[in-house]
Amino acid sequence: MRHYEIVKIKENGKIEIPLEFAYEIGLVKDSYFLIEIDTDLKEVHIERVALPGKKLVEIELVVEDKPGVLAKISGTLGRNKANILFSEAEELEGIGLAAIVAVIDVSEMKISLNELRKELSTVKEVKEVTLKALE
């Protein structure tokens, strides 16, 4: 259900969400949210990515833009017990490549991030891999 509230900015860009709505969307200490900011439209959109207790990593990949590549990447992550919480892909204009950004939970993973990066790099269509632990 969609709600609309007018809130006053407290200080230094801090927004206070009414408590009853904060709990409903999981806006609690140590939860993770994606904040999308559109400076042209002067809009902000927030979306919950994970509740507290997760160990999150952001993955950025540049891949060949062809069918089945995302399935290979997802399979590699799944085999290593990395859970995809958010992903977005975009074609890179005119060069036959695509960019993929994902946020994964690695709390159940048994290999290191470096080993995961190496394994993702072995997928033939993957051209670049960057992993960044989120605090």
VMD Tcl script that draws the C-alpha trace (Angstrom):
set ca {
  {0.00 0.00 0.00}
  {1.30 3.46 -0.89}
  {1.40 6.21 1.76}
  {2.29 9.87 1.40}
  {3.75 11.92 4.23}
  {5.21 15.41 4.35}
  {8.31 15.39 6.55}
  {10.66 18.18 7.54}
  {14.40 17.68 7.05}
  {16.05 17.60 10.48}
  {19.66 18.59 9.68}
  {22.34 17.91 7.07}
  {19.94 16.06 4.76}
  {18.64 13.65 7.42}
  {15.06 12.50 6.86}
  {13.00 10.97 9.64}
  {10.43 8.43 8.45}
  {7.35 8.08 10.70}
  {7.98 5.12 13.01}
  {4.96 3.03 11.99}
  {6.07 3.14 8.34}
  {9.74 2.62 9.15}
  {8.95 -0.70 10.83}
  {6.65 -1.78 7.99}
  {9.41 -1.41 5.38}
  {12.21 -2.78 7.57}
  {13.89 0.57 8.16}
  {15.70 -0.61 11.28}
  {19.26 -0.24 12.56}
  {21.83 -2.05 10.38}
  {19.41 -2.79 7.53}
  {20.58 -2.02 3.99}
  {18.72 0.18 1.50}
  {19.37 1.14 -2.09}
  {18.96 4.90 -2.51}
  {18.23 6.08 -6.05}
  {18.71 9.83 -6.45}
  {17.57 11.72 -9.54}
  {19.03 15.22 -9.35}
  {17.25 16.31 -12.55}
  {13.80 15.39 -11.24}
  {14.71 16.25 -7.60}
  {13.47 12.82 -6.50}
  {14.73 10.13 -4.13}
  {13.57 6.52 -4.08}
  {14.65 4.04 -1.40}
  {14.29 0.28 -1.58}
  {15.18 -2.25 1.09}
  {17.89 -4.64 -0.03}
  {18.57 -6.59 3.19}
  {17.62 -6.80 6.82}
  {20.36 -6.79 9.50}
  {22.67 -9.77 9.88}
  {23.76 -10.13 6.25}
  {27.29 -9.88 4.89}
  {26.84 -7.93 1.66}
  {29.07 -7.55 -1.37}
  {28.48 -5.42 -4.46}
  {29.50 -7.06 -7.73}
  {30.11 -5.11 -10.92}
  {30.63 -7.07 -14.12}
  {31.18 -6.21 -17.76}
  {30.06 -9.12 -19.92}
  {29.36 -10.03 -23.51}
  {25.74 -9.12 -24.23}
  {24.29 -12.47 -25.27}
  {21.69 -14.95 -24.03}
  {22.65 -17.23 -21.14}
  {25.40 -15.09 -19.62}
  {23.32 -14.03 -16.62}
  {22.37 -17.69 -16.04}
  {26.05 -18.68 -15.95}
  {26.84 -15.92 -13.45}
  {23.83 -16.78 -11.29}
  {24.83 -20.45 -11.37}
  {28.35 -19.62 -10.21}
  {27.00 -17.53 -7.35}
  {24.45 -20.18 -6.37}
  {26.99 -23.01 -6.36}
  {29.05 -20.96 -3.93}
  {26.04 -20.19 -1.69}
  {26.02 -16.47 -2.52}
  {22.45 -15.17 -2.45}
  {21.51 -12.47 -5.00}
  {19.47 -9.78 -3.23}
  {19.43 -7.16 -5.98}
  {20.61 -7.01 -9.58}
  {20.38 -4.70 -12.53}
  {21.75 -5.08 -16.04}
  {22.17 -2.56 -18.82}
  {23.38 -2.82 -22.40}
  {26.49 -0.77 -23.11}
  {25.63 1.15 -26.24}
  {26.88 -0.23 -29.53}
  {29.80 -2.34 -28.30}
  {28.19 -5.76 -27.73}
  {28.76 -5.61 -23.97}
  {26.52 -5.23 -20.93}
  {27.08 -4.03 -17.38}
  {25.66 -5.98 -14.45}
  {25.53 -4.68 -10.90}
  {24.38 -6.98 -8.11}
  {24.28 -7.04 -4.33}
  {24.81 -10.48 -2.85}
  {24.75 -11.94 0.63}
  {27.93 -13.98 1.18}
  {27.24 -15.05 4.79}
  {26.88 -18.72 3.77}
  {29.76 -18.71 1.30}
  {32.66 -21.09 1.97}
  {35.22 -19.47 -0.37}
  {36.94 -16.08 -0.16}
  {35.90 -13.05 -2.21}
  {39.13 -13.34 -4.17}
  {38.32 -16.97 -5.02}
  {34.80 -15.92 -6.08}
  {36.24 -13.18 -8.30}
  {38.59 -15.69 -9.93}
  {35.77 -18.18 -10.50}
  {33.53 -15.51 -12.07}
  {36.46 -14.50 -14.29}
  {36.58 -18.03 -15.71}
  {33.16 -17.55 -17.32}
  {34.14 -17.02 -20.96}
  {31.76 -14.07 -21.53}
  {32.90 -12.15 -18.43}
  {35.34 -9.35 -19.33}
  {35.66 -7.51 -15.98}
  {34.78 -8.34 -12.38}
  {34.86 -6.00 -9.37}
  {33.80 -7.05 -5.86}
  {33.34 -4.57 -3.02}
  {32.37 -5.53 0.53}
  {29.64 -3.26 1.91}
  {29.87 -2.10 5.50}
}
mol new
graphics top color blue
foreach p $ca { graphics top sphere $p radius 0.5 }
foreach p [lrange $ca 0 end-1] q [lrange $ca 1 end] { graphics top cylinder $p $q radius 0.2 }
display resetview
